[in-house]
């Protein structure tokens, strides 16, 4: 049976992308950047890719399940690791954004910190003068690390290159339900597996669902040159949670409504009040249509149907609260923020390339709330911890120890059984006050799949 089409939704935006059909000489990757809130074993895929590509791995940690320290003592010591504990946004040297201010204190405010972590990664990239970086999520598996090099090679002619995400589709709840009920639904490129030229693309990740779509969008004009190549695998998760449905709806409306224009060859700036009123009508009818398809689909069992229906009701209720005026205001704020972000980048690039340690220290607003970070050569100053102890060895790295600096209190010297050389190891620091800030974003607990 052919997939169902609908006049209320565009099931694919892939014609907007350029698809590579020939292999190129591998491109240099300057760093792999991974926002993470899951346990450190979920970083093994990214660590293996970083080692294979001979580039730094930047891991950005928050929440109770992970920390920079745990990554430093657990991951393969051959990986050039930069592990950072990410506090609340207020403690970071990132610009205040109109898009965040517009939604602050409303039901539409997003309470995760993925965008903050990616923007921190962008800022570090500019400080370090990295040009080509790979963004990866921690629930992504990389069958062929060479695909990341192919993506980097395409950055000669494109601002960003997404890898095809196979395995579990990377879609919103509503689009998942549409596909599962028999609709024609494809995926688009996303920040879960994306190469970016940070020197030429001066955009940022707004704090809204589908932030990666806006990263590749010139807010006042069109999609920047974006390609797709290779593939990665995303592990399964539960898309049909009511809170997920509500949290995604505004970002899904804004992204789908903007790309509705792009699909027709129109610029994003054509998104006036009349467009958004019309699109919101389409969106409400689309969700109602999907509810009907779910009810009629014999392939969906009763328990799953009930959960899908509740999630779709939640999305419909949230969509009813979105006004055309809000959509117009948000897209205007996005254009303002892109200009503000460009000024931010110009400012941080003005002093010239910083050393790795200086760049990491400069990510915080002030010395009063320094970041906690670890590299293979150094660690953030001012951390005191428990009595020194030997770090746990990561699986497959018996006889090797993570090399850390003795710059801070709570270090001990150990001798590596592999090299015979002495190196400093770090005792775990106490949690800084700003890591316990009540304003820190709410984080989801890790999904219960075993990382490969």
C-alpha positions as CSV (number, residue, x, y, z in Angstrom):
1,X,0.0,0.0,0.0
2,X,1.4,3.4,-1.0
3,X,2.1,5.9,1.8
4,X,-0.6,8.4,2.5
5,X,-0.1,12.0,1.2
6,X,-1.8,15.0,2.7
7,X,-2.4,18.6,1.6
8,X,-1.9,19.8,5.2
9,X,1.8,18.7,5.6
10,X,5.0,18.4,3.6
11,X,6.3,14.9,4.4
12,X,9.7,15.7,2.9
13,X,12.0,18.7,2.6
14,X,14.8,16.7,1.0
15,X,14.6,18.4,-2.4
16,X,16.1,21.4,-0.6
17,X,19.3,19.4,0.0
18,X,22.2,18.5,-2.3
19,X,22.9,14.8,-2.2
20,X,26.5,13.6,-2.8
21,X,26.7,10.7,-5.2
22,X,30.5,10.4,-5.6
23,X,33.2,9.9,-3.0
24,X,35.6,12.8,-2.4
25,X,39.0,12.9,-0.8
26,X,38.5,12.8,3.0
27,X,38.2,16.2,4.6
28,X,39.9,17.3,7.7
29,X,37.8,17.3,10.9
30,X,39.0,19.8,13.5
31,X,36.8,18.5,16.3
32,X,33.8,16.4,17.2
33,X,31.4,18.1,19.6
34,X,28.9,16.0,21.7
35,X,26.3,17.5,24.0
36,X,25.5,14.8,26.6
37,X,23.3,14.1,29.6
38,X,23.7,10.3,29.6
39,X,26.2,8.0,31.2
40,X,29.7,8.1,29.8
41,X,29.5,4.7,28.0
42,X,27.2,6.4,25.5
43,X,30.2,8.5,24.4
44,X,32.2,5.5,23.2
45,X,31.0,5.8,19.6
46,X,32.0,9.4,19.4
47,X,35.4,8.7,21.1
48,X,36.2,5.9,18.6
49,X,35.4,8.3,15.7
50,X,37.5,11.0,17.2
51,X,40.4,8.6,17.5
52,X,40.0,7.3,14.0
53,X,39.9,10.8,12.6
54,X,42.7,12.1,14.8
55,X,40.8,15.1,16.1
56,X,39.7,16.4,19.5
57,X,36.5,15.2,21.1
58,X,34.6,17.9,23.0
59,X,32.0,16.5,25.4
60,X,29.6,18.9,27.1
61,X,28.1,17.4,30.3
62,X,25.1,18.3,32.5
63,X,22.8,16.4,34.8
64,X,23.1,13.7,37.4
65,X,24.1,10.9,35.0
66,X,27.4,12.2,33.7
67,X,30.3,14.6,34.4
68,X,33.5,15.8,32.8
69,X,35.5,14.1,35.4
70,X,33.9,10.7,34.7
71,X,34.5,11.1,31.0
72,X,38.2,12.0,31.7
73,X,38.9,8.9,33.7
74,X,36.7,6.5,31.7
75,X,37.2,7.2,28.0
76,X,40.1,5.8,26.0
77,X,43.2,7.7,27.0
78,X,44.4,7.9,23.4
79,X,41.5,10.2,22.6
80,X,42.3,13.9,22.6
81,X,39.5,14.8,25.1
82,X,38.1,18.1,26.1
83,X,35.4,17.4,28.7
84,X,33.4,20.3,30.1
85,X,30.7,20.5,32.8
86,X,28.1,22.9,31.5
87,X,26.3,25.1,34.1
88,X,23.2,27.2,33.7
89,X,23.3,29.6,30.7
90,X,23.6,32.6,33.0
91,X,27.1,31.5,34.0
92,X,28.3,31.3,30.4
93,X,29.8,34.0,28.1
94,X,27.0,33.6,25.6
95,X,24.9,36.5,24.3
96,X,21.4,37.1,25.6
97,X,19.0,36.1,22.8
98,X,15.6,37.6,21.9
99,X,14.2,34.2,20.9
100,X,14.8,33.0,24.5
101,X,13.5,36.2,26.1
102,X,10.3,36.0,24.0
103,X,9.5,32.5,25.4
104,X,10.9,32.9,29.0
105,X,8.3,32.2,31.7
106,X,5.7,30.9,29.2
107,X,4.5,27.4,28.5
108,X,6.6,27.5,25.4
109,X,10.0,27.9,27.2
110,X,12.2,25.0,26.4
111,X,13.7,23.4,29.5
112,X,16.6,21.4,28.1
113,X,20.1,22.7,27.5
114,X,21.0,21.1,24.1
115,X,21.1,24.4,22.3
116,X,23.2,26.0,25.0
117,X,25.8,23.2,24.7
118,X,25.9,23.4,20.9
119,X,26.3,27.2,21.1
120,X,29.1,26.7,23.7
121,X,30.8,24.3,21.2
122,X,30.5,26.9,18.5
123,X,32.0,29.5,20.7
124,X,34.9,27.3,21.6
125,X,35.4,26.5,17.9
126,X,35.8,30.1,17.1
127,X,38.2,30.7,20.0
128,X,40.3,27.7,18.8
129,X,40.0,28.7,15.1
130,X,38.6,25.3,14.3
131,X,36.9,25.5,10.9
132,X,35.2,22.2,10.4
133,X,33.5,20.5,13.3
134,X,31.1,17.5,13.6
135,X,28.1,17.8,15.9
136,X,27.0,14.3,17.2
137,X,24.4,13.4,19.7
138,X,25.2,10.7,22.3
139,X,22.5,8.3,21.0
140,X,24.1,8.1,17.6
141,X,26.0,5.1,16.3
142,X,28.6,5.6,13.6
143,X,29.0,2.5,11.4
144,X,31.6,4.1,9.1
145,X,33.7,6.9,10.7
146,X,34.9,7.7,7.2
147,X,31.4,9.1,6.5
148,X,32.3,12.0,8.8
149,X,35.4,12.8,6.7
150,X,33.2,12.7,3.6
151,X,30.8,15.2,5.2
152,X,33.8,17.4,6.1
153,X,35.0,17.3,2.5
154,X,31.7,18.7,1.3
155,X,32.1,21.7,3.5
156,X,34.3,23.1,0.7
157,X,31.1,24.0,-1.1
158,X,28.4,23.8,1.6
159,X,27.8,25.5,5.0
160,X,26.6,22.3,6.6
161,X,26.4,18.6,5.7
162,X,24.0,16.2,7.5
163,X,24.5,12.5,7.6
164,X,21.4,10.4,6.9
165,X,20.0,9.2,10.2
166,X,18.9,5.6,9.9
167,X,17.8,3.2,12.6
168,X,15.1,5.0,14.5
169,X,13.8,8.0,12.5
170,X,14.7,11.4,13.7
171,X,11.3,13.1,13.6
172,X,8.9,14.9,15.9
173,X,6.1,13.0,17.7
174,X,3.5,14.1,15.2
175,X,5.6,13.1,12.3
176,X,6.4,9.7,13.9
177,X,2.7,9.1,14.4
178,X,2.0,10.1,10.8
179,X,4.6,7.6,9.5
180,X,3.5,4.8,11.9
181,X,-0.1,5.2,10.7
182,X,0.9,4.9,7.1
183,X,1.8,8.5,6.1
184,X,4.7,9.5,3.7
185,X,7.2,10.9,6.1
186,X,10.9,11.4,5.5
187,X,13.7,12.8,7.7
188,X,15.8,15.9,7.3
189,X,19.3,16.8,8.3
190,X,19.8,17.4,12.0
191,X,22.3,18.4,14.7
192,X,22.5,14.8,15.9
193,X,24.9,14.1,13.0
194,X,26.0,17.3,11.2
195,X,29.3,18.7,9.9
196,X,29.5,22.5,10.0
197,X,31.8,25.1,8.6
198,X,31.9,27.4,11.7
199,X,34.0,30.0,10.0
200,X,31.5,30.7,7.1
201,X,28.3,29.9,9.0
202,X,27.9,32.5,11.7
203,X,24.5,31.2,12.8
204,X,23.6,29.6,16.2
205,X,21.2,27.1,17.7
206,X,18.1,28.8,19.2
207,X,16.5,27.3,22.3
208,X,13.5,25.7,20.6
209,X,12.8,22.3,19.2
210,X,14.2,21.9,15.6
211,X,17.0,24.3,16.6
212,X,19.2,22.5,14.0
213,X,16.9,23.5,11.2
214,X,17.2,27.1,12.2
215,X,21.0,26.7,12.4
216,X,21.2,26.2,8.7
217,X,18.6,28.9,7.9
218,X,19.3,32.5,7.0
219,X,16.4,33.7,9.0
220,X,15.4,36.6,6.7
221,X,16.1,34.7,3.4
222,X,16.6,31.1,2.5
223,X,18.2,27.8,3.5
224,X,22.0,28.1,3.3
225,X,23.8,25.6,1.1
226,X,23.3,22.2,2.8
227,X,24.2,18.7,1.6
228,X,23.8,15.2,2.9
229,X,26.1,12.2,2.7
230,X,26.7,8.9,4.4
231,X,24.6,7.6,7.3
232,X,24.6,7.0,11.1
233,X,22.2,5.1,13.2
234,X,20.0,6.5,16.0
235,X,19.0,4.2,18.8
236,X,15.3,3.9,19.6
237,X,13.5,6.1,22.1
238,X,9.9,6.7,23.1
239,X,8.4,9.5,20.9
240,X,4.9,9.2,22.4
241,X,5.3,11.0,25.7
242,X,2.8,13.7,26.4
243,X,5.4,16.1,27.8
244,X,7.6,15.5,24.7
245,X,4.6,16.2,22.4
246,X,3.9,19.5,24.2
247,X,7.5,20.5,24.3
248,X,8.1,19.9,20.6
249,X,5.0,21.6,19.1
250,X,6.1,25.2,18.9
251,X,9.4,24.4,17.4
252,X,7.7,22.0,14.9
253,X,5.2,24.6,13.9
254,X,7.9,27.2,13.4
255,X,10.2,24.9,11.4
256,X,7.5,23.2,9.3
257,X,5.8,26.6,8.6
258,X,9.1,28.2,7.5
259,X,10.1,25.2,5.4
260,X,6.6,25.2,3.9
261,X,7.7,28.5,2.3
262,X,11.1,27.2,1.2
263,X,9.6,24.2,-0.4
264,X,7.7,26.6,-2.7
265,X,10.7,28.6,-3.6
266,X,9.8,31.5,-1.3
267,X,12.1,33.1,1.3
268,X,11.5,32.8,5.0
269,X,10.8,36.5,5.1
270,X,7.4,35.8,3.4
271,X,6.2,34.4,6.6
272,X,3.7,37.2,7.4
273,X,0.6,37.1,9.6
274,X,-1.5,35.7,6.8
275,X,0.9,32.9,6.1
276,X,1.1,31.8,9.8
277,X,-2.7,32.0,10.2
278,X,-3.1,29.7,7.2
279,X,-0.3,27.4,8.3
280,X,-1.7,27.0,11.8
281,X,-5.0,26.0,10.2
282,X,-3.2,23.4,8.2
283,X,-1.3,22.2,11.3
284,X,-4.5,21.7,13.3
285,X,-6.1,19.8,10.5
286,X,-3.0,17.7,10.0
287,X,-2.9,16.6,13.6
288,X,-6.6,15.7,13.5
289,X,-6.0,13.8,10.3
290,X,-3.2,11.8,12.0
291,X,-5.5,11.0,15.0
292,X,-8.0,9.5,12.6
293,X,-5.3,7.5,10.8
294,X,-4.1,6.1,14.1
295,X,-7.6,5.1,15.0
296,X,-8.0,3.3,11.7
297,X,-4.6,1.6,11.5
298,X,-5.0,-2.1,12.0
299,X,-1.2,-2.5,12.4
300,X,-1.2,-0.4,15.6
301,X,-2.0,-2.4,18.8
302,X,-4.5,-1.0,21.4
303,X,-1.9,0.0,24.0
304,X,0.3,1.9,21.5
305,X,-2.8,3.5,19.9
306,X,-3.9,4.8,23.3
307,X,-0.5,6.3,23.9
308,X,-0.2,7.8,20.5
309,X,-3.7,9.3,20.8
310,X,-2.9,11.0,24.1
311,X,0.3,12.4,22.7
312,X,-1.5,13.7,19.7
313,X,-4.2,15.3,21.9
314,X,-1.4,17.0,23.8
315,X,0.1,18.3,20.6
316,X,-3.2,19.5,19.4
317,X,-3.9,21.3,22.6
318,X,-0.5,23.1,22.6
319,X,-0.9,24.0,18.9
320,X,-4.2,25.7,19.7
321,X,-2.3,28.0,22.1
322,X,0.1,29.1,19.4
323,X,-0.8,32.4,17.6
324,X,0.2,33.7,14.3
325,X,1.4,36.8,16.1
326,X,3.8,34.7,18.2
327,X,5.2,33.0,15.1
328,X,5.8,36.3,13.3
329,X,7.5,37.7,16.5
330,X,9.7,34.6,16.9
331,X,11.0,34.7,13.3
332,X,11.7,38.4,13.7
333,X,13.6,37.7,16.9
334,X,15.5,34.9,15.2
335,X,16.8,37.3,12.5
336,X,17.8,39.8,15.3
337,X,19.6,37.0,17.2
338,X,21.5,35.9,14.1
339,X,22.9,39.5,13.8
340,X,23.6,39.5,17.5
341,X,25.4,36.1,17.3
342,X,27.6,37.4,14.5
343,X,28.7,40.3,16.6
344,X,29.4,37.8,19.4
345,X,31.6,35.8,17.1
346,X,33.4,38.9,15.8
347,X,34.2,39.9,19.4
348,X,35.6,36.6,20.5
349,X,37.7,36.2,17.3
350,X,39.2,39.7,17.7
351,X,42.0,38.7,20.2
352,X,43.3,36.0,17.9
353,X,43.6,32.3,18.5
354,X,43.7,31.3,22.2
355,X,45.5,28.4,23.8
356,X,43.2,25.5,24.7
357,X,43.3,26.3,28.4
358,X,42.7,30.0,27.9
359,X,39.8,29.4,25.6
360,X,38.2,27.0,28.1
361,X,38.6,29.4,31.0
362,X,37.1,32.2,28.8
363,X,33.9,30.3,28.3
364,X,32.6,31.3,31.7
365,X,31.2,34.8,32.5
366,X,33.7,35.5,35.3
367,X,36.3,33.9,37.5
368,X,33.6,33.8,40.3
369,X,31.9,30.9,38.5
370,X,34.6,29.1,36.6
371,X,33.8,26.1,34.5
372,X,35.0,22.6,35.4
373,X,36.9,21.1,32.5
374,X,39.5,18.4,31.8
375,X,41.8,17.8,28.9
376,X,44.6,15.2,28.5
377,X,47.1,17.9,29.5
378,X,45.3,20.1,32.0
379,X,42.3,20.7,34.2
380,X,40.4,23.8,35.3
381,X,42.0,25.6,38.2
382,X,40.5,26.0,41.7
383,X,39.0,22.5,42.0
384,X,39.6,20.6,45.2
385,X,38.3,17.2,45.8
386,X,38.5,14.1,47.9
387,X,41.7,12.2,48.7
388,X,43.6,11.3,45.6
389,X,42.8,7.9,44.1
390,X,43.5,6.0,41.0
391,X,40.9,6.5,38.3
392,X,38.9,3.6,37.0
393,X,40.2,2.2,33.8
394,X,37.8,2.2,30.8
395,X,37.0,-1.1,29.2
396,X,39.6,-2.1,26.6
397,X,42.2,0.2,28.0
398,X,43.8,-1.9,30.7
399,X,47.2,-0.7,31.8
400,X,46.5,2.9,30.6
401,X,45.6,5.9,32.7
402,X,44.0,9.2,31.7
403,X,46.7,11.9,31.7
404,X,45.7,15.0,33.6
405,X,47.6,17.9,35.0
406,X,48.8,18.4,38.5
407,X,47.7,22.1,38.4
408,X,45.0,21.7,40.9
409,X,44.6,20.3,44.4
410,X,43.7,16.6,44.8
411,X,46.0,15.1,42.2
412,X,48.3,12.1,42.5
413,X,51.1,10.7,40.4
414,X,50.7,7.2,39.0
415,X,52.8,5.2,36.6
416,X,51.4,3.9,33.4
417,X,51.9,0.2,32.9
418,X,51.7,0.7,29.2
419,X,54.4,3.4,28.8
420,X,56.3,3.2,32.1
421,X,56.0,7.0,32.4
422,X,54.6,8.9,35.4
423,X,51.5,11.0,34.9
424,X,49.1,12.9,37.1
425,X,45.6,11.7,37.8
426,X,42.8,13.7,39.2
427,X,40.5,13.1,42.2
428,X,36.9,13.9,41.5
429,X,36.0,17.5,42.5
430,X,33.1,18.5,44.6
431,X,30.2,19.9,42.7
432,X,30.7,23.7,42.3
433,X,27.8,25.8,43.6
434,X,26.8,26.9,40.2
435,X,26.3,23.2,39.1
436,X,23.6,23.0,41.8
437,X,21.8,26.1,40.7
438,X,18.1,25.7,40.9
439,X,17.8,27.5,37.6
440,X,19.6,24.8,35.8
441,X,17.5,23.2,33.0
442,X,15.5,20.1,33.6
443,X,17.1,17.1,31.9
444,X,15.7,13.8,30.8
445,X,17.0,10.6,32.3
446,X,19.0,8.4,29.9
447,X,17.2,6.0,27.6
448,X,17.4,2.4,28.5
449,X,19.2,1.1,25.5
450,X,22.7,-0.5,25.9
451,X,25.3,1.6,24.1
452,X,27.3,-0.3,21.6
